[in-house]
Amino acid sequence: MSEPTFKSIFGENWKNLPPVMVKHYANRPYSNDTHKVTGVLDVSCKAPLQWIAPLMKLLGQIPAQNEKDVPVEVLFQSEETSAAFHFVRTFNFKKDAPYIFHSRMLQTQGNEVIEIMRFHLCWRLTYHWENDRVILKHKGYGLYLWDKVIPLPLTMILGKGYAEEVAVNDTTFDMFTHITHPLWGKIYEYRGRFEVVE
């Protein structure tokens, strides 16, 4: 039995994670592990992302919409042929068909990770356990091609990502993520509470 994918990403701090975070990040590489969380998010999107919502959808990016109390289901899936950690997020907006935002994460070194989306565009980030919370910090963007990351200078265009997750109890956690643009300020955010259900 292999260790969870994120054990080496969190390193020595893995033993400090609360039970809900261990469940959240329990998937093992090269396996068929699947875990599910469900919750409700408030989604906020401002210009300039609002202006390019169709392009964001085409690129398989975050849903560029505004709505409160959106039911969301997230599947964390491993695959038997790689160490990829898949996030399959389904947003159930009131007036639209379910919006699926699917990405996969790969560890590059230490606590550095890439989140790969459609057309091989990726977000480069680091994972941290600080102040009793999981923190995802921005390192830039890139293209993932031939098992290599080609850095792309897109932060000035797309903004800088950030996220936090905080344990509420042994099965529930709060989270938020936002994108801050150097000229436009905070242009995107979603936040809410999730429960590990299976």
C-alpha positions in Angstrom: 0.0 0.0 0.0 1.5 3.3 -1.0 1.4 6.5 1.1 -1.1 9.3 0.3 0.0 11.6 -2.6 0.0 14.6 -0.4 2.0 13.1 2.5 5.3 14.0 0.8 3.9 17.4 -0.3 3.1 18.4 3.3 6.3 16.7 4.5 6.9 16.8 8.3 3.6 18.7 8.7 1.5 15.8 7.5 1.4 14.5 11.1 0.0 17.9 12.2 -3.0 17.9 9.9 -6.4 17.5 11.5 -8.4 14.4 10.7 -10.6 16.1 8.1 -7.6 17.2 6.1 -6.1 13.7 6.2 -9.4 12.4 4.8 -9.5 15.2 2.3 -6.0 14.4 1.0 -6.1 10.6 1.5 -5.9 9.6 -2.1 -2.9 7.4 -3.0 -1.0 7.6 -6.3 -1.3 4.8 -8.9 -4.6 3.7 -7.4 -8.3 3.9 -8.0 -9.0 5.9 -4.8 -12.0 8.2 -4.8 -13.2 10.5 -2.1 -16.1 12.9 -2.2 -17.0 16.2 -0.4 -20.2 18.2 -0.8 -20.8 21.8 0.2 -22.2 25.2 -0.7 -20.2 28.1 -2.1 -20.7 31.8 -2.7 -19.2 32.6 -6.1 -18.1 36.2 -7.0 -16.7 37.3 -10.3 -15.8 40.8 -11.4 -14.3 42.5 -14.4 -12.2 41.7 -16.4 -13.1 38.0 -15.8 -16.7 38.7 -16.4 -15.9 40.0 -19.9 -14.2 36.8 -20.9 -16.6 34.2 -19.3 -17.1 32.3 -22.6 -13.4 32.0 -23.0 -12.9 30.8 -19.4 -15.5 28.1 -20.1 -13.8 27.1 -23.3 -10.5 26.8 -21.5 -12.0 24.6 -18.8 -11.4 27.3 -16.1 -13.3 28.4 -13.0 -16.9 29.3 -13.5 -17.0 33.1 -14.2 -20.4 33.7 -12.6 -22.0 35.4 -9.6 -24.2 33.4 -7.3 -24.7 32.7 -3.6 -25.4 29.3 -2.0 -24.3 27.2 -5.0 -24.4 23.4 -4.2 -21.1 21.9 -5.1 -19.8 18.3 -5.3 -16.1 17.6 -5.5 -14.6 14.2 -6.4 -10.9 13.6 -5.5 -9.8 10.8 -7.8 -6.5 9.0 -8.4 -5.7 7.0 -11.5 -3.9 3.7 -11.7 -1.4 4.8 -14.3 0.0 7.9 -12.7 0.5 10.0 -9.6 -2.1 12.6 -10.7 -4.6 13.8 -8.1 -7.8 14.8 -9.9 -10.3 17.5 -8.7 -13.7 17.1 -10.4 -15.8 20.0 -9.1 -19.5 20.2 -10.1 -21.2 23.6 -9.6 -25.0 23.4 -9.6 -26.0 26.9 -10.5 -29.7 27.7 -10.3 -30.3 28.8 -13.9 -27.7 26.8 -15.8 -26.6 23.3 -16.5 -24.1 21.9 -14.0 -20.7 23.4 -14.5 -17.8 21.0 -14.3 -14.3 22.3 -13.5 -11.9 19.4 -13.8 -8.2 19.8 -13.1 -5.4 17.4 -12.0 -2.5 18.1 -9.6 1.0 16.8 -9.8 3.9 17.2 -7.4 6.9 18.7 -9.1 9.3 18.9 -6.0 8.9 19.2 -2.3 5.7 21.2 -1.6 5.5 22.5 -5.1 2.6 21.4 -7.2 1.1 22.2 -10.6 -2.7 22.2 -11.2 -3.2 21.3 -14.9 -6.3 22.3 -16.7 -7.6 22.0 -20.3 -5.1 22.6 -23.1 -2.2 21.9 -20.6 -2.4 25.3 -19.0 -1.3 25.0 -15.4 -1.2 27.0 -12.2 2.1 26.7 -10.3 1.7 26.7 -6.5 3.0 25.6 -3.1 1.2 23.9 -0.3 1.7 24.9 3.3 0.4 24.1 6.8 0.5 27.4 8.6 -1.6 28.9 11.5 -3.7 25.7 11.7 -4.8 25.9 8.0 -3.8 24.6 4.6 -2.6 27.5 2.4 -2.0 27.4 -1.3 0.4 30.1 -2.5 0.8 31.4 -6.1 4.0 30.7 -8.0 2.9 31.6 -11.5 1.5 29.9 -14.6 2.9 27.6 -17.2 2.3 25.0 -19.9 2.7 21.3 -19.0 4.2 19.6 -22.1 6.2 16.4 -22.3 6.4 16.1 -18.5 7.9 19.5 -18.2 6.5 22.9 -17.1 7.2 25.8 -19.4 6.7 29.0 -17.3 4.4 31.6 -18.8 4.4 35.3 -17.8 0.6 35.4 -17.3 0.3 36.7 -13.7 0.0 40.3 -15.0 -2.9 39.2 -17.2 -4.7 36.5 -15.2 -3.9 37.6 -11.7 -2.5 35.8 -8.7 -4.2 32.8 -7.1 -4.5 32.0 -3.4 -6.5 29.6 -1.3 -7.0 28.5 2.3 -8.7 25.5 4.0 -9.5 25.4 7.7 -10.8 22.4 9.7 -14.2 22.9 11.4 -14.5 19.4 12.9 -13.4 15.8 12.0 -15.5 15.7 8.8 -16.0 19.4 7.8 -13.8 22.2 6.6 -14.2 25.8 5.4 -12.4 27.0 2.3 -11.9 30.0 0.1 -10.0 30.9 -2.9 -9.5 34.2 -4.7 -7.7 35.7 -7.6 -6.1 39.2 -7.3 -5.2 41.2 -10.4 -2.4 43.7 -10.1 -4.6 46.5 -11.6 -8.1 45.4 -10.9 -7.7 44.0 -7.4 -9.8 41.0 -6.3 -11.5 39.8 -9.4 -12.7 36.4 -8.3 -13.6 34.5 -5.2 -15.5 31.5 -3.9 -15.9 30.5 -0.3 -18.0 28.0 1.7 -18.1 24.9 3.7 -17.6 21.2 2.7 -18.2 17.9 4.4 -16.4 14.7 3.6 -19.2 12.3 2.7 -17.4 9.2 1.4 
